[in-house]
Amino acid sequence: MIGLCKSAYEEVKQLLKQHEPELRKLSAQLLLKETLDLDELQKILGPRPGQIADTLKDYVSDLRKGKIQEKGSSEPLIKPLTI
């Protein structure tokens, strides 16, 4: 269990470093404005890595199935958890 937590921690740390510029832009905008709509988010972060689902439920389902991929990659945006 400790190994799983350490692995997840390192992966998240790497993702935060990789996307630090976008996170800084996002946090600056959120300090100015409490909420952002989809258009504002896309201006800051760029287009979403897949098609926009009609509902959050569809989006989460597609994420879990590995249908949504990182821009320029054939890898799923999130990897299924294997234990």
N, C-alpha and C positions, 0 to 999 in steps of 0.2 A: 504494500500500500504506500509506503514511504517513497519507493521508486517511482510509482505512478504519479504521485504529487510533485516530486522533483522534476520529472519529465514534463509534466503539464506546465509547471512554473517556468521552466526554461523556454518552452515553446511560446508561451504568452509573452515573456520578456523579449524574445527575439522578434515577435510580431509587433510589439509596441515600438521597438527600436526601428524596425523596418518602415513603419507607418508614422513615425514621429512628426514629420512636417505636416501631414494631413491632420493629425490629432491636435497639433498646436493651432492650426487655422480654425479647426472646429471649436476648440475651447475658447479662443479669442472671440468668435462670433457668439457663442453661448453666454459669454460674460456681457456682451452688448444686448443680446436679445434672449429671453428665457426659452423660447421654443423656435424651432426651425421647421419649415415644411420641406417636402421632397425636393422641390426646385432649388431651394436654398442649400440643402444638403448636397445636391448634385453639383452645384457651383463650387462648393468647397472640396468635396471628395472625388468628384468626377462621376461618370455614369456608373450605375450599379453593375456588378460583374455578371449579371444574367438578366433575363427578362423580368420585369416587375410583375409579381404575382398579383392576382386580383384580391387576395386576402392574405393576412399574416399567416394563417393556417396553411395555405398553399405554399408560401415561401419557406416556412419551417419544414414542411414535408419534403420539398425539393432539396433543401439543404441536407436533410437526413439521408436522402437517397443519393446524394453526391451529384445531383444534376446541375448545381450552380458551381461555376469554376472561377478561379482567380483570373484576372485579365491577363491574356498572353500565356496562359498555362493550360495544360490538359488535366491538371490535378484538381480534385474537388476543393471548394473553398474551405470546408471543414472536413476533417477525417473522422470516420466513425470510430467511436471508442471501442477498443478491443481489450478484453480482460482475460 
